[in-house]
């Protein structure tokens, strides 16, 4: 019994499998990076559009008894 192996076809098959695996991994990494970038951009846009400003100052509560010191929270949209 003689076993004949086509080494060239075997190498071509292995190369094709390796290329497919590399392409799939690269595509998955690109998709993850794109999703992360989109999430970061959306969070930045929301943070820029809606921000909370806290001011502590004199007389902001009407200046009644107790020294007239208070906190103003401004939410801008």
N, C-alpha and C positions, 0 to 999 in steps of 0.2 A: 504494500500500500504506500503510495506516494502522496504526500500532503503538499499541495501547491498553494502558496499564499501570495496574493498580489500586494506587495508591500506598498507600491505607489498608490493604489486605491485605498489601502488602509490608512496611509498618512493623509491623503486628501480627506477622508472621512473624519479623522481626528481633528484636522485643521478646521473643517466646517463646524464641528461641534464646539470647538474652542472659540471660534469667531462668534457664533450664535450666543454662547454664554456671556462673552465679553460685551456684546451689543445689548443684551438684556440687562446686565448689571449697570451699564452706563446709562441706559434709558431710565432705569429705576432711580439712580442717583440724581439725574437731571430733574425728574418729576418731583422728588423730595425737595431739592433745592428750590425749584420754582414755587412749590407750595409754601415753604418757609418764607421766601421773599414776599409772596403775596400776603401772607398773614402779618408779617412785620410792617409792610406798607399800609395795610388796612388799620392796624393798631396805631401807627403813627398819624394817619389821617384823622382817625377818631380822636386821638389825644390832642391834636392840633385844633380840631373843630370844637371840642367840648373840654374846657379846662376850668379848674376851680382855683379861685384866687382868694386867699385868706388875708385880711388886713386887721391888724390890731392897732387901735389908736385911741385918742382921747375924745370923749363926747359922742361916740357913735351910738350909744344907747339912749340918747335923749338928754343926758346930763342931769339925771335925777340924783337922788341920794345914793351914796356909795361911791362917789368919785368919778362917775361918768366914763368909766373905761369898759370897753366891750370888744366884741369880735364881729366883723362883717364877713360873710361868706358870699361871694359873687360867683354865680355859675353862668358863664357866657356860652352861647351856642352860635 
